[in-house]
């Protein structure tokens, strides 16, 4: 396992993502025992950062993770998030954090993250951060990070933010326009999510009809799909022609599509850690191989080239789910 700096923290280049532990309409049925086995296998492999959120299944992910970490809490750095939609006043952040701590079975969070910028709130970012600062003074939060913040969002913050968690994939390169250069310049830690774009780069799907309906919420797909809210036409034909081109490059190199998807993100400069989710222990083990088996430079260049058209089509909007971006 390789380790990088995330602000003052030394973190594994892979972070275990636990959104899928929540199951439900997006991820389907999940067996709790298998999720617990994944956590134990991740720790044994050297992964030392695990990411969750109270918004994942209304706390389900945190509760499963808390059970998995019994007797193992000190072996990992825990990252969780609060969802601004649940915050009607700044003081609510304390209530949400206390619920998170209880589910996780711990008295502190190593990295507490704001899941999205506040939009339309009756209070300011500064007022919310006053509460967060007090929680840090009390030792309940060790470090503060954000998710889905753009350069303009950072201007509104006064706390020492150590990291930004953002979506980044061969199929979603919006952060390359403005966000990633900004984060590199400021020397902020970067956690990336959706390296395999919720399974689009798993190699299992060759058409929009094949892809699970519950995951057709992103701007890749038509807004006519159930649960989509972005109001855009989507890019379904281009998405799947891009996947086919990426798969061809992987095949020529004797590699799997997931290896190329995860390996490409790992190879990009300025990335501290790549969040990976796994459906089972075997899948986790396969993904971990990609750390040791890096991609050749010509493969990286080819993957970059064939994903450029989709990058341009989707543009600089780094919000995967909304056409009117919540990120500034």
Residue pairs with C-beta under 8 A, 6 or more apart in sequence:
1 12
1 13
1 14
1 45
1 46
1 47
1 288
1 291
2 12
2 13
2 291
3 10
3 11
3 12
3 13
3 48
4 10
4 11
4 13
4 271
4 272
4 273
5 11
5 189
5 272
6 49
6 111
6 162
6 163
6 189
6 191
6 272
6 273
7 143
7 145
7 162
7 163
7 188
7 189
8 143
8 162
9 49
9 77
9 110
9 111
9 143
9 162
9 189
10 48
11 48
11 49
11 77
11 189
11 272
11 273
12 46
12 47
12 48
12 49
12 273
13 266
13 272
13 273
13 274
13 291
14 47
14 273
14 274
14 275
14 276
14 287
14 288
14 291
15 47
15 49
15 50
15 51
15 79
15 191
15 273
15 274
15 275
15 276
16 38
16 39
16 42
16 47
16 49
16 50
16 51
16 275
16 276
16 277
16 278
16 284
17 51
17 193
17 275
17 276
17 277
18 35
18 39
18 50
18 51
18 52
18 56
18 61
18 64
18 65
18 277
19 26
19 27
19 52
19 53
19 56
19 61
19 277
20 27
20 30
20 35
20 277
20 278
20 279
21 30
21 32
21 35
21 52
21 56
21 57
21 60
21 61
21 64
21 65
22 30
22 56
22 57
22 58
22 60
22 61
22 64
23 29
23 30
23 57
23 60
24 57
24 60
25 214
25 227
26 214
26 215
27 214
28 212
28 214
32 64
32 67
34 280
34 281
35 64
35 65
35 68
36 64
36 67
36 68
37 280
37 281
38 278
38 280
38 281
38 284
39 50
39 65
39 68
39 69
39 72
40 68
40 72
41 281
41 284
41 285
42 50
42 284
43 72
43 75
43 76
45 284
45 285
45 288
47 76
48 75
48 76
48 77
49 76
49 77
49 79
49 111
49 273
50 65
50 69
50 76
50 77
50 78
50 79
51 79
51 80
51 165
51 191
51 193
51 275
52 61
52 62
52 65
52 78
52 79
52 80
52 81
52 104
53 61
53 62
53 80
53 81
53 82
53 83
53 113
53 115
54 62
54 80
54 81
54 82
54 83
54 86
54 96
54 99
54 100
54 103
55 81
55 83
55 86
55 115
56 62
59 99
59 100
59 103
62 80
62 100
62 103
62 104
63 103
65 104
66 103
66 104
66 105
66 106
67 105
69 76
69 78
69 104
69 105
69 106
70 105
73 105
73 106
77 110
77 111
78 104
78 106
78 109
78 110
78 111
79 109
79 110
79 111
79 112
79 113
79 145
79 191
80 100
80 104
80 109
80 111
80 112
80 113
81 112
81 113
81 114
81 115
81 147
81 165
82 93
82 96
82 97
82 100
82 112
82 113
82 114
82 115
83 96
83 115
83 116
84 114
84 115
84 116
84 117
84 118
84 119
84 121
86 92
86 96
87 93
87 96
87 118
87 121
87 128
88 122
89 122
89 123
90 123
90 127
90 128
90 130
90 131
91 131
93 128
93 131
93 132
93 135
94 131
94 135
97 109
97 112
97 135
97 140
97 141
100 109
101 107
101 108
101 109
101 140
107 139
107 140
108 139
108 140
108 141
108 142
109 140
109 141
109 142
110 142
110 143
111 142
111 143
111 144
111 145
111 162
111 163
112 132
112 135
112 141
112 143
112 144
112 145
113 144
113 145
113 146
113 147
113 163
113 165
114 128
114 144
114 145
114 146
114 147
114 149
115 147
115 148
116 147
116 148
116 326
117 125
117 146
117 148
117 149
117 153
117 156
117 326
117 327
117 328
118 124
118 125
118 128
119 326
121 128
124 156
125 156
125 157
126 156
126 157
126 158
129 157
129 158
129 159
132 141
132 144
132 159
133 159
135 141
136 142
136 144
143 162
143 163
144 159
144 160
144 161
144 162
145 161
145 162
145 163
145 164
145 165
145 189
145 191
146 153
146 154
146 157
146 161
146 163
146 164
146 165
147 164
147 165
147 166
148 164
148 165
148 166
148 167
148 318
148 319
148 326
148 327
149 157
149 161
149 164
149 166
149 327
150 178
150 179
150 182
150 318
150 327
150 328
151 178
151 179
151 182
151 328
152 328
153 327
153 328
154 161
154 182
154 186
161 188
162 188
162 189
163 188
163 189
163 190
163 191
163 272
164 179
164 183
164 188
164 189
164 190
164 191
165 190
165 191
165 192
165 193
165 275
166 175
166 179
166 190
166 191
166 192
166 193
166 318
167 174
167 175
167 192
167 193
167 194
167 318
167 320
168 175
168 180
168 192
168 193
168 194
168 195
168 265
168 268
168 271
169 192
169 194
169 195
169 196
169 197
169 201
169 261
169 265
170 197
170 201
170 242
170 246
170 260
170 261
170 264
170 265
170 303
170 307
171 197
171 200
171 201
171 220
171 239
171 242
171 243
171 307
171 310
172 194
172 197
172 218
172 220
172 314
172 320
173 307
173 310
173 311
173 314
174 311
174 314
174 315
174 316
174 317
174 318
175 318
176 311
177 315
177 316
178 316
179 318
179 327
180 190
180 268
180 270
183 190
183 270
184 269
184 270
189 272
189 273
190 270
190 271
190 272
190 273
191 272
191 273
191 274
191 275
192 265
192 271
192 273
192 274
192 275
193 275
194 320
195 201
195 261
195 262
195 265
195 274
195 275
195 276
196 202
196 258
196 261
196 262
196 276
197 218
197 220
197 261
198 215
198 218
199 205
199 211
199 212
199 215
200 211
200 220
200 239
200 243
201 243
201 246
201 257
201 258
201 260
201 261
202 257
202 258
203 247
203 256
203 257
203 258
204 210
205 211
205 240
205 243
206 240
206 243
206 244
207 240
208 216
208 221
208 236
208 239
208 240
211 221
213 225
213 226
214 226
214 227
216 222
216 225
216 226
216 227
216 228
217 225
217 227
217 228
217 229
217 321
218 228
218 230
218 320
218 321
219 230
219 232
219 234
219 235
219 314
219 317
219 319
219 320
219 321
219 322
219 323
220 234
220 235
220 236
220 239
220 314
221 228
221 234
221 236
221 239
222 228
222 232
222 233
222 234
222 236
223 229
223 230
223 231
223 232
223 233
223 234
223 323
225 234
228 234
229 321
229 322
230 321
230 322
230 323
231 323
231 324
232 323
235 310
235 313
235 314
238 309
238 310
238 313
239 310
242 306
242 307
242 309
242 310
243 257
245 306
246 257
246 260
246 261
246 303
246 306
246 307
247 257
249 260
249 299
249 302
249 303
249 306
250 256
250 257
250 259
250 260
250 299
253 260
253 295
253 296
253 299
255 263
255 295
255 299
258 286
258 287
258 290
259 289
259 290
259 293
259 295
260 295
260 299
260 303
262 274
262 276
262 287
262 290
263 290
263 293
263 294
263 295
263 300
264 295
264 300
264 303
264 304
265 271
265 274
266 274
266 290
266 291
266 294
267 294
267 295
267 300
276 284
276 287
278 284
278 287
295 303
317 323
317 325
317 327
318 325
318 327
319 325
319 326
319 327
